[in-house]
């Protein structure tokens, strides 16, 4: 089932401007990939991989800086998904466009929804508490 790449405030907004902006960028890239033709797709997918790597590095630093207890699980999910994206990017470079397009259309937003609801929502609560006590 194709999952629409739409940033839904009710499901995705966490009330932290920087995190929400990064997530909006991620969803916009996924939406662009949904609409991309075969010629545009590889460069856009590379952008998604780069964006996701930077996003995860920044979030990892934030979790370390604030001594977030959920870091091992959260970062484990990041490593797994980034690994999948990097592997798919290698497949794409070998000409496996349909495989990568299917992942983008059928798997990526489902992962994003779950990750935001479970992992990022808990991190956002932690960060808001840190701000209150700072």
Phi, psi and omega per residue, in radians:
X1 nan 2.263 3.105
X2 -1.308 2.314 -3.119
X3 -1.856 2.175 -3.100
X4 -1.131 2.425 3.116
X5 -1.617 1.423 -3.117
X6 -2.287 2.297 3.069
X7 -1.356 2.025 -3.107
X8 -1.862 1.928 -3.100
X9 -0.904 -0.720 -3.082
X10 -1.092 -0.627 -3.103
X11 -1.707 -0.543 -2.947
X12 -1.875 -0.485 -3.079
X13 -1.258 2.282 -3.097
X14 -1.950 -0.035 3.086
X15 1.414 0.250 3.021
X16 -2.106 1.981 -2.955
X17 -0.922 -0.828 -3.069
X18 -1.157 -0.769 3.138
X19 -1.121 -0.784 3.141
X20 -1.110 -0.696 3.128
X21 -1.108 -0.755 3.117
X22 -1.097 -0.732 3.133
X23 -1.166 -0.643 3.079
X24 -1.089 -0.722 3.119
X25 -1.088 -0.753 3.132
X26 -1.035 -0.857 -3.117
X27 -1.118 -0.672 3.110
X28 -1.092 -0.689 3.094
X29 -1.153 -0.726 3.105
X30 -1.095 -0.746 3.117
X31 -1.080 -0.720 3.109
X32 -1.101 -0.670 3.094
X33 -1.137 -0.670 3.096
X34 -1.016 -0.695 -3.046
X35 -1.553 -0.211 -3.011
X36 -1.213 2.525 3.005
X37 -1.484 3.079 -3.052
X38 -1.068 -0.565 -3.130
X39 -1.285 -0.624 -3.091
X40 -1.424 -0.501 -2.952
X41 -0.988 -0.856 -3.069
X42 -1.020 -0.773 -3.133
X43 -1.165 -0.674 3.105
X44 -1.161 -0.680 3.121
X45 -1.138 -0.681 3.073
X46 -1.065 -0.704 3.080
X47 -1.051 -0.741 3.134
X48 -1.091 -0.768 3.122
X49 -1.067 -0.825 -3.136
X50 -1.092 -0.806 3.138
X51 -1.045 -0.789 -3.093
X52 -1.147 -0.720 3.101
X53 -1.044 -0.851 -3.133
X54 -1.100 -0.738 3.118
X55 -1.015 -0.844 -3.095
X56 -1.202 -0.644 3.095
X57 -1.102 -0.808 -3.122
X58 -1.117 -0.744 -3.133
X59 -1.177 -0.670 3.098
X60 -1.077 -0.739 3.115
X61 -1.109 -0.754 3.117
X62 -1.047 -0.760 -3.133
X63 -1.140 -0.711 3.120
X64 -1.173 -0.791 -3.107
X65 -1.072 -0.540 -3.095
X66 -1.807 0.174 3.099
X67 0.922 0.857 -3.121
X68 -1.262 2.163 -3.077
X69 -1.237 -0.415 -3.138
X70 -1.462 0.130 -3.059
X71 -0.953 -0.824 -3.071
X72 -1.021 -0.779 -3.137
X73 -1.201 -0.768 -3.093
X74 -1.103 -0.853 -3.111
X75 -1.215 -0.531 3.057
X76 -1.048 -0.736 3.098
X77 -1.134 -0.721 3.088
X78 -1.028 -0.847 -3.099
X79 -1.075 -0.722 -3.128
X80 -1.091 -0.855 -3.084
X81 -1.219 -0.721 3.108
X82 -1.099 -0.679 3.067
X83 -1.051 -0.751 3.100
X84 -1.077 -0.789 -3.125
X85 -1.096 -0.731 -3.141
X86 -1.154 -0.700 3.095
X87 -1.122 -0.766 3.109
X88 -1.107 -0.627 3.116
X89 -1.119 -0.682 3.074
X90 -1.132 -0.718 3.091
X91 -1.082 -0.718 3.135
X92 -1.063 -0.735 3.141
X93 -1.161 -0.363 3.072
X94 -1.622 0.120 3.035
X95 1.672 0.211 -3.105
X96 -1.599 0.991 -3.111
X97 -1.030 -0.815 -3.090
X98 -1.019 -0.685 3.113
X99 -1.056 -0.842 -3.083
X100 -1.225 -0.696 3.106
X101 -1.078 -0.698 3.116
X102 -1.108 -0.735 3.114
X103 -1.067 -0.787 -3.132
X104 -1.103 -0.742 -3.069
X105 -1.370 -0.542 -2.986
X106 -1.953 -0.433 -3.043
X107 -1.972 -0.578 -2.940
X108 -1.162 -0.812 -3.117
X109 -1.252 -0.535 3.056
X110 -1.092 -0.778 3.087
X111 -1.058 -0.823 -3.097
X112 -1.008 -0.833 3.135
X113 -0.979 -0.817 -3.109
X114 -1.179 -0.766 -3.115
X115 -1.089 -0.776 3.131
X116 -1.119 -0.791 -3.077
X117 -1.171 -0.662 -3.047
X118 -1.665 -1.018 -3.004
X119 -1.420 -0.940 -3.042
X120 -1.242 -0.568 3.108
X121 -1.110 -0.719 3.104
X122 -1.149 -0.725 3.102
X123 -1.105 -0.740 3.137
X124 -1.057 -0.725 3.095
X125 -1.077 -0.764 3.098
X126 -1.027 -0.810 -3.106
X127 -1.168 -0.654 3.104
X128 -1.146 -0.703 3.087
X129 -1.104 -0.700 3.117
X130 -1.045 -0.725 -3.137
X131 -1.135 -0.670 -3.125
X132 -1.151 -0.621 -3.079
X133 -1.579 -0.136 -3.108
X134 -1.351 nan nan
